[in-house]
Amino acid sequence: MNRSIAIAIGQSLFVNGLVEEIPKRTDAVSSAAVLKVGPTALTLLAKTPAILRALRDAYSEAIQRTMYFSLATACVALPFALGMQWLNVKKVAKEKEKEKVQGSEGTE
């Protein structure tokens, strides 16, 4: 998968997860406001420690979704990568066998 496509999918999962999770956890702050200020300014938005905790939990859940996507992508890619390596090992072994046969023919 092209990296730029994976980044776009990951960002979409993260933003959608954040938009879904914030209203579930608190109604004191809007999702749009949280997206606008970003994670470093959550303390400016939260009036109480409970609201800050709810916003951080929402961020945590949204990041989890992105990590699940990354894990699934890696799991799907792993068999293909191992298969490519196996084919490469077989190719190298055949080439070495040919060199050995050619080397033994030259000594006779």
Jmol script that loads the backbone (N, CA, C; Angstrom):
load data "model"
ATOM      1  N   MET A   1       0.852  -1.167   0.000  1.00  0.00           N
ATOM      2  CA  MET A   1       0.000   0.000   0.000  1.00  0.00           C
ATOM      3  C   MET A   1       0.899   1.232   0.000  1.00  0.00           C
ATOM      4  N   ASN A   2       0.536   2.163  -0.780  1.00  0.00           N
ATOM      5  CA  ASN A   2       1.289   3.399  -0.851  1.00  0.00           C
ATOM      6  C   ASN A   2       1.234   4.098   0.508  1.00  0.00           C
ATOM      7  N   ARG A   3       2.372   4.632   0.941  1.00  0.00           N
ATOM      8  CA  ARG A   3       2.429   5.258   2.264  1.00  0.00           C
ATOM      9  C   ARG A   3       1.475   6.440   2.389  1.00  0.00           C
ATOM     10  N   SER A   4       1.348   7.221   1.328  1.00  0.00           N
ATOM     11  CA  SER A   4       0.467   8.389   1.411  1.00  0.00           C
ATOM     12  C   SER A   4      -0.991   7.969   1.589  1.00  0.00           C
ATOM     13  N   ILE A   5      -1.366   6.861   0.986  1.00  0.00           N
ATOM     14  CA  ILE A   5      -2.734   6.352   1.161  1.00  0.00           C
ATOM     15  C   ILE A   5      -2.924   5.862   2.590  1.00  0.00           C
ATOM     16  N   ALA A   6      -1.934   5.169   3.119  1.00  0.00           N
ATOM     17  CA  ALA A   6      -2.026   4.675   4.496  1.00  0.00           C
ATOM     18  C   ALA A   6      -2.107   5.828   5.492  1.00  0.00           C
ATOM     19  N   ILE A   7      -1.357   6.888   5.246  1.00  0.00           N
ATOM     20  CA  ILE A   7      -1.406   8.053   6.136  1.00  0.00           C
ATOM     21  C   ILE A   7      -2.778   8.699   6.081  1.00  0.00           C
ATOM     22  N   ALA A   8      -3.329   8.823   4.887  1.00  0.00           N
ATOM     23  CA  ALA A   8      -4.666   9.423   4.750  1.00  0.00           C
ATOM     24  C   ALA A   8      -5.728   8.575   5.452  1.00  0.00           C
ATOM     25  N   ILE A   9      -5.631   7.270   5.318  1.00  0.00           N
ATOM     26  CA  ILE A   9      -6.593   6.383   5.986  1.00  0.00           C
ATOM     27  C   ILE A   9      -6.432   6.488   7.505  1.00  0.00           C
ATOM     28  N   GLY A  10      -5.194   6.475   7.976  1.00  0.00           N
ATOM     29  CA  GLY A  10      -4.944   6.592   9.409  1.00  0.00           C
ATOM     30  C   GLY A  10      -5.454   7.908   9.974  1.00  0.00           C
ATOM     31  N   GLN A  11      -5.235   8.995   9.239  1.00  0.00           N
ATOM     32  CA  GLN A  11      -5.720  10.292   9.705  1.00  0.00           C
ATOM     33  C   GLN A  11      -7.244  10.315   9.742  1.00  0.00           C
ATOM     34  N   SER A  12      -7.853   9.750   8.731  1.00  0.00           N
ATOM     35  CA  SER A  12      -9.315   9.705   8.695  1.00  0.00           C
ATOM     36  C   SER A  12      -9.874   8.890   9.858  1.00  0.00           C
ATOM     37  N   LEU A  13      -9.272   7.746  10.133  1.00  0.00           N
ATOM     38  CA  LEU A  13      -9.700   6.928  11.269  1.00  0.00           C
ATOM     39  C   LEU A  13      -9.547   7.688  12.584  1.00  0.00           C
ATOM     40  N   PHE A  14      -8.438   8.401  12.719  1.00  0.00           N
ATOM     41  CA  PHE A  14      -8.180   9.146  13.946  1.00  0.00           C
ATOM     42  C   PHE A  14      -9.199  10.267  14.135  1.00  0.00           C
ATOM     43  N   VAL A  15      -9.410  11.076  13.102  1.00  0.00           N
ATOM     44  CA  VAL A  15     -10.331  12.206  13.219  1.00  0.00           C
ATOM     45  C   VAL A  15     -11.758  11.719  13.447  1.00  0.00           C
ATOM     46  N   ASN A  16     -12.172  10.708  12.691  1.00  0.00           N
ATOM     47  CA  ASN A  16     -13.531  10.173  12.888  1.00  0.00           C
ATOM     48  C   ASN A  16     -13.699   9.577  14.279  1.00  0.00           C
ATOM     49  N   GLY A  17     -12.672   8.891  14.756  1.00  0.00           N
ATOM     50  CA  GLY A  17     -12.725   8.332  16.106  1.00  0.00           C
ATOM     51  C   GLY A  17     -12.830   9.419  17.160  1.00  0.00           C
ATOM     52  N   LEU A  18     -12.087  10.488  16.966  1.00  0.00           N
ATOM     53  CA  LEU A  18     -12.138  11.602  17.916  1.00  0.00           C
ATOM     54  C   LEU A  18     -13.502  12.275  17.902  1.00  0.00           C
ATOM     55  N   VAL A  19     -14.055  12.474  16.711  1.00  0.00           N
ATOM     56  CA  VAL A  19     -15.377  13.101  16.591  1.00  0.00           C
ATOM     57  C   VAL A  19     -16.458  12.226  17.234  1.00  0.00           C
ATOM     58  N   GLU A  20     -16.310  10.918  17.164  1.00  0.00           N
ATOM     59  CA  GLU A  20     -17.279  10.011  17.786  1.00  0.00           C
ATOM     60  C   GLU A  20     -17.108   9.935  19.306  1.00  0.00           C
ATOM     61  N   GLU A  21     -15.865   9.929  19.771  1.00  0.00           N
ATOM     62  CA  GLU A  21     -15.598   9.683  21.185  1.00  0.00           C
ATOM     63  C   GLU A  21     -15.824  10.896  22.071  1.00  0.00           C
ATOM     64  N   ILE A  22     -15.567  12.086  21.592  1.00  0.00           N
ATOM     65  CA  ILE A  22     -15.698  13.271  22.450  1.00  0.00           C
ATOM     66  C   ILE A  22     -17.133  13.441  22.964  1.00  0.00           C
ATOM     67  N   PRO A  23     -18.161  13.386  22.108  1.00  0.00           N
ATOM     68  CA  PRO A  23     -19.526  13.529  22.642  1.00  0.00           C
ATOM     69  C   PRO A  23     -19.933  12.407  23.601  1.00  0.00           C
ATOM     70  N   LYS A  24     -19.341  11.219  23.435  1.00  0.00           N
ATOM     71  CA  LYS A  24     -19.645  10.118  24.348  1.00  0.00           C
ATOM     72  C   LYS A  24     -19.106  10.392  25.755  1.00  0.00           C
ATOM     73  N   ARG A  25     -17.999  11.098  25.814  1.00  0.00           N
ATOM     74  CA  ARG A  25     -17.304  11.268  27.091  1.00  0.00           C
ATOM     75  C   ARG A  25     -17.601  12.590  27.793  1.00  0.00           C
ATOM     76  N   THR A  26     -17.876  13.641  27.017  1.00  0.00           N
ATOM     77  CA  THR A  26     -18.201  14.930  27.624  1.00  0.00           C
ATOM     78  C   THR A  26     -18.985  15.792  26.641  1.00  0.00           C
ATOM     79  N   ASP A  27     -19.874  16.608  27.201  1.00  0.00           N
ATOM     80  CA  ASP A  27     -20.600  17.552  26.352  1.00  0.00           C
ATOM     81  C   ASP A  27     -20.158  18.988  26.627  1.00  0.00           C
ATOM     82  N   ALA A  28     -19.107  19.142  27.428  1.00  0.00           N
ATOM     83  CA  ALA A  28     -18.613  20.475  27.787  1.00  0.00           C
ATOM     84  C   ALA A  28     -17.794  21.116  26.673  1.00  0.00           C
ATOM     85  N   VAL A  29     -17.253  20.305  25.782  1.00  0.00           N
ATOM     86  CA  VAL A  29     -16.393  20.801  24.701  1.00  0.00           C
ATOM     87  C   VAL A  29     -16.834  20.145  23.404  1.00  0.00           C
ATOM     88  N   SER A  30     -16.847  20.914  22.336  1.00  0.00           N
ATOM     89  CA  SER A  30     -17.246  20.351  21.043  1.00  0.00           C
ATOM     90  C   SER A  30     -16.066  19.656  20.369  1.00  0.00           C
ATOM     91  N   SER A  31     -16.380  18.725  19.505  1.00  0.00           N
ATOM     92  CA  SER A  31     -15.350  18.010  18.755  1.00  0.00           C
ATOM     93  C   SER A  31     -14.581  18.967  17.854  1.00  0.00           C
ATOM     94  N   ALA A  32     -15.294  19.910  17.262  1.00  0.00           N
ATOM     95  CA  ALA A  32     -14.642  20.873  16.366  1.00  0.00           C
ATOM     96  C   ALA A  32     -13.608  21.708  17.114  1.00  0.00           C
ATOM     97  N   ALA A  33     -13.928  22.110  18.333  1.00  0.00           N
ATOM     98  CA  ALA A  33     -12.982  22.901  19.131  1.00  0.00           C
ATOM     99  C   ALA A  33     -11.740  22.089  19.463  1.00  0.00           C
ATOM    100  N   VAL A  34     -11.922  20.820  19.788  1.00  0.00           N
ATOM    101  CA  VAL A  34     -10.786  19.949  20.120  1.00  0.00           C
ATOM    102  C   VAL A  34      -9.914  19.750  18.892  1.00  0.00           C
ATOM    103  N   LEU A  35     -10.524  19.517  17.749  1.00  0.00           N
ATOM    104  CA  LEU A  35      -9.751  19.338  16.525  1.00  0.00           C
ATOM    105  C   LEU A  35      -8.997  20.614  16.155  1.00  0.00           C
ATOM    106  N   LYS A  36      -9.598  21.756  16.429  1.00  0.00           N
ATOM    107  CA  LYS A  36      -8.977  23.032  16.080  1.00  0.00           C
ATOM    108  C   LYS A  36      -7.723  23.312  16.915  1.00  0.00           C
ATOM    109  N   VAL A  37      -7.793  23.055  18.234  1.00  0.00           N
ATOM    110  CA  VAL A  37      -6.656  23.391  19.097  1.00  0.00           C
ATOM    111  C   VAL A  37      -5.586  22.302  19.135  1.00  0.00           C
ATOM    112  N   GLY A  38      -5.964  21.076  18.877  1.00  0.00           N
ATOM    113  CA  GLY A  38      -4.984  19.997  18.889  1.00  0.00           C
ATOM    114  C   GLY A  38      -4.731  19.454  20.285  1.00  0.00           C
ATOM    115  N   PRO A  39      -3.894  18.426  20.371  1.00  0.00           N
ATOM    116  CA  PRO A  39      -3.701  17.744  21.651  1.00  0.00           C
ATOM    117  C   PRO A  39      -2.903  18.545  22.672  1.00  0.00           C
ATOM    118  N   THR A  40      -2.073  19.464  22.231  1.00  0.00           N
ATOM    119  CA  THR A  40      -1.229  20.185  23.182  1.00  0.00           C
ATOM    120  C   THR A  40      -1.972  21.292  23.924  1.00  0.00           C
ATOM    121  N   ALA A  41      -3.143  21.674  23.429  1.00  0.00           N
ATOM    122  CA  ALA A  41      -3.888  22.763  24.069  1.00  0.00           C
ATOM    123  C   ALA A  41      -5.167  22.282  24.749  1.00  0.00           C
ATOM    124  N   LEU A  42      -5.232  21.012  25.064  1.00  0.00           N
ATOM    125  CA  LEU A  42      -6.432  20.489  25.726  1.00  0.00           C
ATOM    126  C   LEU A  42      -6.659  21.141  27.085  1.00  0.00           C
ATOM    127  N   THR A  43      -5.593  21.498  27.763  1.00  0.00           N
ATOM    128  CA  THR A  43      -5.743  22.122  29.080  1.00  0.00           C
ATOM    129  C   THR A  43      -6.418  23.488  28.975  1.00  0.00           C
ATOM    130  N   LEU A  44      -6.281  24.143  27.823  1.00  0.00           N
ATOM    131  CA  LEU A  44      -6.945  25.437  27.636  1.00  0.00           C
ATOM    132  C   LEU A  44      -8.452  25.272  27.464  1.00  0.00           C
ATOM    133  N   LEU A  45      -8.868  24.147  26.879  1.00  0.00           N
ATOM    134  CA  LEU A  45     -10.290  23.899  26.644  1.00  0.00           C
ATOM    135  C   LEU A  45     -11.006  23.365  27.882  1.00  0.00           C
ATOM    136  N   ALA A  46     -10.315  22.546  28.632  1.00  0.00           N
ATOM    137  CA  ALA A  46     -10.946  21.861  29.766  1.00  0.00           C
ATOM    138  C   ALA A  46     -11.021  22.792  30.975  1.00  0.00           C
ATOM    139  N   LYS A  47     -12.215  22.939  31.491  1.00  0.00           N
ATOM    140  CA  LYS A  47     -12.422  23.798  32.666  1.00  0.00           C
ATOM    141  C   LYS A  47     -12.157  23.046  33.973  1.00  0.00           C
ATOM    142  N   THR A  48     -12.295  21.718  33.920  1.00  0.00           N
ATOM    143  CA  THR A  48     -12.084  20.913  35.126  1.00  0.00           C
ATOM    144  C   THR A  48     -11.184  19.729  34.789  1.00  0.00           C
ATOM    145  N   PRO A  49     -10.573  19.138  35.792  1.00  0.00           N
ATOM    146  CA  PRO A  49      -9.758  17.939  35.549  1.00  0.00           C
ATOM    147  C   PRO A  49     -10.565  16.784  34.959  1.00  0.00           C
ATOM    148  N   ALA A  50     -11.833  16.684  35.315  1.00  0.00           N
ATOM    149  CA  ALA A  50     -12.671  15.602  34.777  1.00  0.00           C
ATOM    150  C   ALA A  50     -12.858  15.761  33.268  1.00  0.00           C
ATOM    151  N   ILE A  51     -13.050  16.988  32.813  1.00  0.00           N
ATOM    152  CA  ILE A  51     -13.204  17.228  31.371  1.00  0.00           C
ATOM    153  C   ILE A  51     -11.891  16.938  30.653  1.00  0.00           C
ATOM    154  N   LEU A  52     -10.784  17.354  31.253  1.00  0.00           N
ATOM    155  CA  LEU A  52      -9.472  17.079  30.664  1.00  0.00           C
ATOM    156  C   LEU A  52      -9.244  15.575  30.542  1.00  0.00           C
ATOM    157  N   ARG A  53      -9.605  14.836  31.560  1.00  0.00           N
ATOM    158  CA  ARG A  53      -9.462  13.373  31.532  1.00  0.00           C
ATOM    159  C   ARG A  53     -10.331  12.774  30.421  1.00  0.00           C
ATOM    160  N   ALA A  54     -11.554  13.290  30.273  1.00  0.00           N
ATOM    161  CA  ALA A  54     -12.451  12.789  29.229  1.00  0.00           C
ATOM    162  C   ALA A  54     -11.877  13.059  27.843  1.00  0.00           C
ATOM    163  N   LEU A  55     -11.297  14.225  27.652  1.00  0.00           N
ATOM    164  CA  LEU A  55     -10.696  14.552  26.348  1.00  0.00           C
ATOM    165  C   LEU A  55      -9.480  13.677  26.066  1.00  0.00           C
ATOM    166  N   ARG A  56      -8.687  13.452  27.085  1.00  0.00           N
ATOM    167  CA  ARG A  56      -7.514  12.582  26.910  1.00  0.00           C
ATOM    168  C   ARG A  56      -7.937  11.140  26.621  1.00  0.00           C
ATOM    169  N   ASP A  57      -8.984  10.690  27.275  1.00  0.00           N
ATOM    170  CA  ASP A  57      -9.502   9.342  26.999  1.00  0.00           C
ATOM    171  C   ASP A  57     -10.017   9.238  25.564  1.00  0.00           C
ATOM    172  N   ALA A  58     -10.663  10.291  25.086  1.00  0.00           N
ATOM    173  CA  ALA A  58     -11.147  10.306  23.702  1.00  0.00           C
ATOM    174  C   ALA A  58      -9.973  10.235  22.729  1.00  0.00           C
ATOM    175  N   TYR A  59      -8.911  10.983  23.012  1.00  0.00           N
ATOM    176  CA  TYR A  59      -7.711  10.923  22.178  1.00  0.00           C
ATOM    177  C   TYR A  59      -7.112   9.517  22.209  1.00  0.00           C
ATOM    178  N   SER A  60      -7.077   8.935  23.373  1.00  0.00           N
ATOM    179  CA  SER A  60      -6.523   7.588  23.509  1.00  0.00           C
ATOM    180  C   SER A  60      -7.295   6.580  22.662  1.00  0.00           C
ATOM    181  N   GLU A  61      -8.612   6.665  22.719  1.00  0.00           N
ATOM    182  CA  GLU A  61      -9.446   5.748  21.932  1.00  0.00           C
ATOM    183  C   GLU A  61      -9.247   5.959  20.429  1.00  0.00           C
ATOM    184  N   ALA A  62      -9.151   7.217  20.015  1.00  0.00           N
ATOM    185  CA  ALA A  62      -8.958   7.521  18.589  1.00  0.00           C
ATOM    186  C   ALA A  62      -7.595   7.014  18.101  1.00  0.00           C
ATOM    187  N   ILE A  63      -6.584   7.142  18.926  1.00  0.00           N
ATOM    188  CA  ILE A  63      -5.251   6.655  18.548  1.00  0.00           C
ATOM    189  C   ILE A  63      -5.249   5.134  18.496  1.00  0.00           C
ATOM    190  N   GLN A  64      -6.001   4.491  19.403  1.00  0.00           N
ATOM    191  CA  GLN A  64      -6.097   3.027  19.380  1.00  0.00           C
ATOM    192  C   GLN A  64      -6.628   2.533  18.041  1.00  0.00           C
ATOM    193  N   ARG A  65      -7.639   3.190  17.525  1.00  0.00           N
ATOM    194  CA  ARG A  65      -8.206   2.783  16.229  1.00  0.00           C
ATOM    195  C   ARG A  65      -7.152   2.862  15.130  1.00  0.00           C
ATOM    196  N   THR A  66      -6.359   3.912  15.173  1.00  0.00           N
ATOM    197  CA  THR A  66      -5.310   4.080  14.173  1.00  0.00           C
ATOM    198  C   THR A  66      -4.262   2.981  14.311  1.00  0.00           C
ATOM    199  N   MET A  67      -3.932   2.627  15.528  1.00  0.00           N
ATOM    200  CA  MET A  67      -2.942   1.573  15.754  1.00  0.00           C
ATOM    201  C   MET A  67      -3.474   0.208  15.318  1.00  0.00           C
ATOM    202  N   TYR A  68      -4.766  -0.025  15.509  1.00  0.00           N
ATOM    203  CA  TYR A  68      -5.355  -1.281  15.027  1.00  0.00           C
ATOM    204  C   TYR A  68      -5.245  -1.374  13.509  1.00  0.00           C
ATOM    205  N   PHE A  69      -5.464  -0.262  12.822  1.00  0.00           N
ATOM    206  CA  PHE A  69      -5.312  -0.236  11.365  1.00  0.00           C
ATOM    207  C   PHE A  69      -3.869  -0.560  10.985  1.00  0.00           C
ATOM    208  N   SER A  70      -2.918   0.045  11.677  1.00  0.00           N
ATOM    209  CA  SER A  70      -1.505  -0.216  11.393  1.00  0.00           C
ATOM    210  C   SER A  70      -1.152  -1.682  11.619  1.00  0.00           C
ATOM    211  N   LEU A  71      -1.648  -2.240  12.705  1.00  0.00           N
ATOM    212  CA  LEU A  71      -1.384  -3.642  13.012  1.00  0.00           C
ATOM    213  C   LEU A  71      -1.993  -4.560  11.955  1.00  0.00           C
ATOM    214  N   ALA A  72      -3.223  -4.276  11.558  1.00  0.00           N
ATOM    215  CA  ALA A  72      -3.879  -5.095  10.538  1.00  0.00           C
ATOM    216  C   ALA A  72      -3.123  -5.021   9.214  1.00  0.00           C
ATOM    217  N   THR A  73      -2.666  -3.840   8.861  1.00  0.00           N
ATOM    218  CA  THR A  73      -1.903  -3.674   7.618  1.00  0.00           C
ATOM    219  C   THR A  73      -0.601  -4.470   7.674  1.00  0.00           C
ATOM    220  N   ALA A  74       0.080  -4.414   8.805  1.00  0.00           N
ATOM    221  CA  ALA A  74       1.332  -5.156   8.955  1.00  0.00           C
ATOM    222  C   ALA A  74       1.084  -6.664   8.904  1.00  0.00           C
ATOM    223  N   CYS A  75       0.005  -7.116   9.524  1.00  0.00           N
ATOM    224  CA  CYS A  75      -0.310  -8.549   9.509  1.00  0.00           C
ATOM    225  C   CYS A  75      -0.643  -9.046   8.106  1.00  0.00           C
ATOM    226  N   VAL A  76      -1.310  -8.221   7.336  1.00  0.00           N
ATOM    227  CA  VAL A  76      -1.629  -8.598   5.957  1.00  0.00           C
ATOM    228  C   VAL A  76      -0.367  -8.606   5.103  1.00  0.00           C
ATOM    229  N   ALA A  77       0.540  -7.683   5.345  1.00  0.00           N
ATOM    230  CA  ALA A  77       1.754  -7.572   4.536  1.00  0.00           C
ATOM    231  C   ALA A  77       2.795  -8.634   4.873  1.00  0.00           C
ATOM    232  N   LEU A  78       2.801  -9.126   6.100  1.00  0.00           N
ATOM    233  CA  LEU A  78       3.839 -10.062   6.539  1.00  0.00           C
ATOM    234  C   LEU A  78       3.926 -11.333   5.696  1.00  0.00           C
ATOM    235  N   PRO A  79       2.841 -12.031   5.402  1.00  0.00           N
ATOM    236  CA  PRO A  79       2.978 -13.241   4.585  1.00  0.00           C
ATOM    237  C   PRO A  79       3.573 -12.966   3.198  1.00  0.00           C
ATOM    238  N   PHE A  80       3.215 -11.835   2.622  1.00  0.00           N
ATOM    239  CA  PHE A  80       3.779 -11.493   1.314  1.00  0.00           C
ATOM    240  C   PHE A  80       5.279 -11.231   1.410  1.00  0.00           C
ATOM    241  N   ALA A  81       5.691 -10.532   2.466  1.00  0.00           N
ATOM    242  CA  ALA A  81       7.112 -10.260   2.652  1.00  0.00           C
ATOM    243  C   ALA A  81       7.890 -11.554   2.884  1.00  0.00           C
ATOM    244  N   LEU A  82       7.333 -12.456   3.694  1.00  0.00           N
ATOM    245  CA  LEU A  82       8.009 -13.734   3.939  1.00  0.00           C
ATOM    246  C   LEU A  82       8.068 -14.564   2.658  1.00  0.00           C
ATOM    247  N   GLY A  83       7.006 -14.524   1.871  1.00  0.00           N
ATOM    248  CA  GLY A  83       6.998 -15.260   0.608  1.00  0.00           C
ATOM    249  C   GLY A  83       8.043 -14.736  -0.357  1.00  0.00           C
ATOM    250  N   MET A  84       8.197 -13.428  -0.392  1.00  0.00           N
ATOM    251  CA  MET A  84       9.203 -12.850  -1.274  1.00  0.00           C
ATOM    252  C   MET A  84      10.597 -13.265  -0.829  1.00  0.00           C
ATOM    253  N   GLN A  85      10.835 -13.263   0.469  1.00  0.00           N
ATOM    254  CA  GLN A  85      12.135 -13.666   0.991  1.00  0.00           C
ATOM    255  C   GLN A  85      12.394 -15.148   0.677  1.00  0.00           C
ATOM    256  N   TRP A  86      11.386 -15.992   0.799  1.00  0.00           N
ATOM    257  CA  TRP A  86      11.546 -17.415   0.510  1.00  0.00           C
ATOM    258  C   TRP A  86      11.911 -17.622  -0.955  1.00  0.00           C
ATOM    259  N   LEU A  87      11.251 -16.898  -1.844  1.00  0.00           N
ATOM    260  CA  LEU A  87      11.581 -17.003  -3.268  1.00  0.00           C
ATOM    261  C   LEU A  87      12.996 -16.533  -3.521  1.00  0.00           C
ATOM    262  N   ASN A  88      13.429 -15.511  -2.842  1.00  0.00           N
ATOM    263  CA  ASN A  88      14.779 -15.001  -3.010  1.00  0.00           C
ATOM    264  C   ASN A  88      15.798 -16.039  -2.534  1.00  0.00           C
ATOM    265  N   VAL A  89      15.534 -16.703  -1.425  1.00  0.00           N
ATOM    266  CA  VAL A  89      16.437 -17.734  -0.907  1.00  0.00           C
ATOM    267  C   VAL A  89      16.545 -18.885  -1.903  1.00  0.00           C
ATOM    268  N   LYS A  90      15.420 -19.294  -2.477  1.00  0.00           N
ATOM    269  CA  LYS A  90      15.439 -20.381  -3.450  1.00  0.00           C
ATOM    270  C   LYS A  90      16.244 -19.973  -4.691  1.00  0.00           C
ATOM    271  N   LYS A  91      16.093 -18.739  -5.119  1.00  0.00           N
ATOM    272  CA  LYS A  91      16.821 -18.253  -6.297  1.00  0.00           C
ATOM    273  C   LYS A  91      18.330 -18.243  -6.035  1.00  0.00           C
ATOM    274  N   VAL A  92      18.726 -17.754  -4.885  1.00  0.00           N
ATOM    275  CA  VAL A  92      20.148 -17.710  -4.533  1.00  0.00           C
ATOM    276  C   VAL A  92      20.712 -19.122  -4.446  1.00  0.00           C
ATOM    277  N   ALA A  93      19.955 -20.055  -3.891  1.00  0.00           N
ATOM    278  CA  ALA A  93      20.427 -21.438  -3.776  1.00  0.00           C
ATOM    279  C   ALA A  93      20.626 -22.055  -5.156  1.00  0.00           C
ATOM    280  N   LYS A  94      19.713 -21.787  -6.099  1.00  0.00           N
ATOM    281  CA  LYS A  94      19.861 -22.310  -7.459  1.00  0.00           C
ATOM    282  C   LYS A  94      21.089 -21.718  -8.137  1.00  0.00           C
ATOM    283  N   GLU A  95      21.319 -20.423  -7.951  1.00  0.00           N
ATOM    284  CA  GLU A  95      22.490 -19.781  -8.563  1.00  0.00           C
ATOM    285  C   GLU A  95      23.783 -20.350  -7.999  1.00  0.00           C
ATOM    286  N   LYS A  96      23.830 -20.596  -6.701  1.00  0.00           N
ATOM    287  CA  LYS A  96      25.026 -21.175  -6.087  1.00  0.00           C
ATOM    288  C   LYS A  96      25.264 -22.595  -6.595  1.00  0.00           C
ATOM    289  N   GLU A  97      24.169 -23.333  -6.782  1.00  0.00           N
ATOM    290  CA  GLU A  97      24.300 -24.694  -7.313  1.00  0.00           C
ATOM    291  C   GLU A  97      24.870 -24.665  -8.727  1.00  0.00           C
ATOM    292  N   LYS A  98      24.401 -23.733  -9.537  1.00  0.00           N
ATOM    293  CA  LYS A  98      24.916 -23.596 -10.903  1.00  0.00           C
ATOM    294  C   LYS A  98      26.396 -23.238 -10.887  1.00  0.00           C
ATOM    295  N   GLU A  99      26.782 -22.311 -10.000  1.00  0.00           N
ATOM    296  CA  GLU A  99      28.194 -21.931  -9.898  1.00  0.00           C
ATOM    297  C   GLU A  99      29.032 -23.116  -9.467  1.00  0.00           C
ATOM    298  N   LYS A 100      28.531 -23.920  -8.552  1.00  0.00           N
ATOM    299  CA  LYS A 100      29.278 -25.074  -8.065  1.00  0.00           C
ATOM    300  C   LYS A 100      29.474 -26.082  -9.202  1.00  0.00           C
ATOM    301  N   VAL A 101      28.408 -26.306  -9.991  1.00  0.00           N
ATOM    302  CA  VAL A 101      28.498 -27.246 -11.108  1.00  0.00           C
ATOM    303  C   VAL A 101      29.468 -26.715 -12.162  1.00  0.00           C
ATOM    304  N   GLN A 102      29.392 -25.428 -12.470  1.00  0.00           N
ATOM    305  CA  GLN A 102      30.291 -24.837 -13.453  1.00  0.00           C
ATOM    306  C   GLN A 102      31.729 -24.846 -12.957  1.00  0.00           C
ATOM    307  N   GLY A 103      31.917 -24.624 -11.671  1.00  0.00           N
ATOM    308  CA  GLY A 103      33.269 -24.643 -11.098  1.00  0.00           C
ATOM    309  C   GLY A 103      33.870 -26.036 -11.120  1.00  0.00           C
ATOM    310  N   SER A 104      33.061 -27.060 -10.906  1.00  0.00           N
ATOM    311  CA  SER A 104      33.569 -28.428 -10.893  1.00  0.00           C
ATOM    312  C   SER A 104      33.851 -28.908 -12.321  1.00  0.00           C
ATOM    313  N   GLU A 105      33.120 -28.392 -13.309  1.00  0.00           N
ATOM    314  CA  GLU A 105      33.381 -28.744 -14.700  1.00  0.00           C
ATOM    315  C   GLU A 105      34.693 -28.143 -15.179  1.00  0.00           C
ATOM    316  N   GLY A 106      35.037 -26.967 -14.695  1.00  0.00           N
ATOM    317  CA  GLY A 106      36.271 -26.301 -15.107  1.00  0.00           C
ATOM    318  C   GLY A 106      37.513 -26.944 -14.536  1.00  0.00           C
ATOM    319  N   THR A 107      37.416 -27.686 -13.445  1.00  0.00           N
ATOM    320  CA  THR A 107      38.583 -28.311 -12.817  1.00  0.00           C
ATOM    321  C   THR A 107      38.893 -29.671 -13.421  1.00  0.00           C
ATOM    322  N   GLU A 108      37.987 -30.197 -14.212  1.00  0.00           N
ATOM    323  CA  GLU A 108      38.229 -31.537 -14.756  1.00  0.00           C
ATOM    324  C   GLU A 108      39.047 -31.508 -15.989  1.00  0.00           C
TER     325      GLU A 108
END
end "model"
wireframe off; spacefill off
backbone 0.3
color backbone group
